[in-house]
Amino acid sequence: MAKTKEATKREISVEDKLRALFDLQFTDAQIDRIRTIRGELPLEVQDLEDEIAGLETRIQRKNEEVKALEGEISGKKNLMKESATLIAKYEQQQANVRNNREFDSLSKEIEYQSLEIQLGEKRIKEFKSRIEVFQEEIEGLKNRMEEKKSDLEHKKAELDTIIAETQKDEEALIKKSDAYAEKIEERYLSAYSRIRENAFNGLAVVSIDRDSCGGCFNKIPPQRQLDIAQRKKILVCEHCGRILVDPDLAMEEQEKLQG
């Protein structure tokens, strides 16, 4: 019966598991360094893209408001034309009235339509004033957007240069990382990922340095150091939970990986 991959991994010696974990950590640390070189640039690029998209939306809304006000102005002008036509009609009718009551009634209509024209002129003036404000705001938003686009162009160029310089190395290291991870049991791989995520420096596997944990620098008791040096168990720091390896194993693996 064929063995599962996980069963095959369990048959690997503890020392080989420790070496695989150290190799994985060493490789992932190199990937981290490459990504640190990029720094905050990817986030800055994303923030600028989001800000530009937001400015474009605001400009679009302002333009829609201007268009709506222009529609209001057009509507008011049409109503004013209708009022002017009615005034001319009523004035013509006044010339043919038969009594004062009809004349007064037409005069009131003329007065009402004249007020409508005055009100229309007032509203048009208000709408035009609001349009000027919106147009100034649109111009300001456009200028700001152009500045952000210029910043984005520079940031993208900077990021592209860094990516071009490091992408090949990063891709090669990611392949190595995946290959090392394939050798590790799922439970240890999960623990490694969890520890790495919670560690401020991304280190889940560290060696003993001057009788102390290479991650949190707390002292490791002599007996525990001996247990770690025997490479019979996978042991962790009692203080920070990092997986511990002895200095000799760490040095051997570093020389192998760097060579």
C-alpha positions in Angstrom: 0.0 0.0 0.0 1.4 3.4 -1.0 2.4 5.7 1.8 0.9 9.2 2.0 3.1 12.2 1.8 2.4 13.0 5.4 3.3 9.5 6.6 6.6 9.8 4.6 7.3 13.2 6.3 6.8 11.6 9.7 9.5 9.0 9.0 12.1 11.7 8.5 14.5 12.0 11.5 13.9 14.8 14.0 17.3 16.3 13.0 16.3 16.4 9.4 13.0 18.0 10.4 14.9 20.6 12.4 17.2 21.2 9.4 14.2 21.6 7.1 12.6 24.1 9.5 15.8 26.1 9.8 16.2 26.1 6.0 12.7 27.3 5.6 13.2 30.0 8.1 16.5 31.1 6.6 14.9 31.3 3.1 11.7 33.1 4.3 13.9 35.6 6.1 15.7 36.4 2.8 12.3 36.9 1.2 11.3 39.2 4.1 14.5 41.3 3.5 13.7 41.7 -0.2 10.1 42.8 0.7 11.5 45.2 3.3 13.6 46.9 0.6 10.3 47.8 -1.1 9.2 49.2 2.2 5.8 51.0 2.2 5.9 51.6 -1.6 3.2 49.1 -2.5 0.9 50.5 0.1 1.7 54.1 -0.9 1.0 53.2 -4.6 -2.4 51.6 -3.5 -3.3 54.6 -1.3 -2.5 57.0 -4.2 -4.6 54.9 -6.6 -7.5 54.9 -4.1 -7.2 58.7 -3.6 -7.2 59.4 -7.3 -10.3 57.2 -7.7 -12.0 59.1 -4.9 -11.1 62.5 -6.5 -12.4 61.3 -9.9 -15.7 60.3 -8.2 -16.0 63.7 -6.5 -15.3 65.5 -9.8 -17.9 63.5 -11.5 -20.5 64.3 -8.8 -19.6 68.0 -9.0 -20.0 67.9 -12.8 -23.4 66.2 -12.4 -24.5 69.0 -9.9 -23.3 71.7 -12.4 -25.3 69.9 -15.2 -28.4 69.8 -12.9 -28.1 73.5 -12.2 -27.7 74.3 -15.9 -30.9 72.3 -16.5 -32.6 74.4 -13.8 -31.4 77.6 -15.5 -32.7 76.4 -18.9 -36.0 75.6 -17.3 -36.3 79.0 -15.6 -35.4 80.7 -19.0 -38.2 78.8 -20.7 -40.7 79.8 -18.0 -39.6 83.4 -18.3 -40.2 83.3 -22.0 -43.6 82.0 -21.4 -44.3 84.8 -18.9 -43.0 87.4 -21.4 -45.4 85.9 -24.1 -48.3 86.1 -21.6 -47.5 89.7 -20.7 -47.5 90.7 -24.4 -50.8 88.8 -24.8 -52.5 90.5 -21.7 -51.2 93.9 -22.7 -52.8 93.5 -26.2 -56.1 92.4 -24.5 -56.1 95.5 -22.3 -56.4 97.6 -25.4 -59.8 96.0 -26.1 -61.3 95.7 -22.6 -64.9 96.7 -22.1 -64.7 97.8 -18.5 -62.4 98.6 -15.6 -62.8 95.2 -14.0 -61.4 93.4 -17.0 -58.6 95.9 -17.2 -57.7 95.4 -13.5 -57.8 91.6 -13.9 -55.4 91.7 -16.8 -53.2 94.1 -14.9 -52.9 91.6 -12.0 -52.0 88.9 -14.5 -49.3 91.1 -16.0 -48.0 91.9 -12.5 -47.9 88.2 -11.6 -46.0 87.2 -14.7 -43.6 90.2 -14.2 -42.9 88.8 -10.7 -42.4 85.4 -12.2 -39.8 86.8 -14.5 -38.0 88.7 -11.6 -38.1 85.5 -9.5 -36.7 83.5 -12.5 -33.9 86.1 -12.9 -33.1 85.9 -9.2 -33.0 82.0 -9.3 -30.8 82.1 -12.4 -28.4 84.4 -10.6 -28.3 82.1 -7.6 -27.8 79.0 -9.8 -25.0 80.7 -11.8 -23.3 81.7 -8.5 -23.5 78.0 -7.3 -22.1 76.8 -10.6 -19.1 79.2 -10.2 -18.4 77.7 -6.8 -18.7 74.2 -8.1 -16.4 75.0 -11.1 -13.8 76.4 -8.7 -14.0 73.3 -6.6 -13.8 71.1 -9.7 -10.7 73.0 -10.8 -9.1 72.6 -7.4 -9.9 68.8 -7.4 -8.5 68.5 -10.9 -5.2 70.2 -9.8 -5.0 68.0 -6.8 -5.7 64.9 -8.9 -2.9 65.9 -11.3 -0.5 66.2 -8.4 -1.5 62.8 -7.1 -1.1 61.3 -10.5 2.4 62.7 -10.8 3.2 61.3 -7.3 1.8 58.0 -8.4 3.8 57.9 -11.6 7.0 58.5 -9.6 6.1 55.9 -6.9 5.2 53.3 -9.5 8.5 53.9 -11.4 10.4 53.6 -8.1 8.5 50.4 -7.2 8.9 48.9 -10.7 12.7 49.5 -10.5 12.9 47.8 -7.2 10.7 44.9 -8.3 12.8 44.5 -11.5 16.0 44.3 -9.4 14.6 41.8 -6.9 11.8 39.8 -8.6 14.0 37.0 -10.0 15.7 36.5 -6.6 12.4 36.6 -4.8 10.8 34.0 -7.2 13.8 31.7 -6.8 13.6 32.0 -3.0 9.8 31.4 -3.0 10.4 28.1 -4.9 13.0 27.1 -2.4 10.7 28.0 0.5 7.9 25.9 -1.0 10.3 23.0 -1.5 11.5 23.1 2.2 7.8 23.4 3.3 7.1 20.1 1.4 9.4 18.3 3.7 7.7 19.4 6.9 4.7 17.8 8.6 1.6 19.8 8.6 1.4 20.3 12.4 5.0 21.7 12.5 4.3 23.8 9.4 1.2 25.3 11.0 3.1 26.0 14.2 5.9 27.6 12.2 3.5 29.8 10.3 1.6 30.8 13.5 4.8 31.7 15.4 6.2 33.6 12.4 3.0 35.6 12.1 3.1 36.6 15.8 6.9 37.3 15.9 7.7 41.0 15.4 10.8 40.0 13.3 9.2 37.1 11.5 11.5 34.6 13.1 9.9 31.3 14.1 13.1 29.2 14.2 16.2 30.5 16.0 19.4 29.1 17.4 20.8 29.4 20.9 23.1 32.3 21.2 25.2 32.8 24.4 23.0 30.4 26.3 19.9 32.5 25.3 17.0 32.2 22.9 18.0 33.9 19.6 14.5 35.4 19.4 13.6 36.8 22.8 17.1 36.6 24.4 15.9 34.9 27.5 18.2 32.4 29.1 17.9 28.7 28.2 18.5 26.3 31.1 21.7 24.1 30.7 19.7 20.9 30.6 17.3 22.2 28.0 20.3 23.3 25.9 21.6 19.7 26.1 18.3 18.3 25.0 18.3 20.7 22.0 21.8 19.8 21.1 20.9 16.1 21.0 18.3 16.8 18.2 16.0 14.1 19.4 12.9 16.4 19.9 11.6 19.6 18.4 11.7 22.0 21.4 10.5 25.5 21.8 11.5 28.5 23.9 9.5 28.5 27.1 9.2 32.3 26.9 8.4 33.2 23.3 7.4 29.8 21.8 10.0 29.9 19.0 11.5 26.6 17.7 15.0 26.2 19.0 18.0 24.7 17.2 21.6 24.3 18.5 24.3 26.7 17.2 26.2 24.0 15.3 23.2 22.9 13.3 22.4 26.6 12.5 26.0 27.2 11.4 26.1 24.0 9.2 22.8 24.9 7.5 23.8 28.6 6.9 27.1 27.5 5.3 25.2 25.0 3.1 22.6 27.6 2.1 25.1 30.4 1.5 27.5 28.2 -0.3 
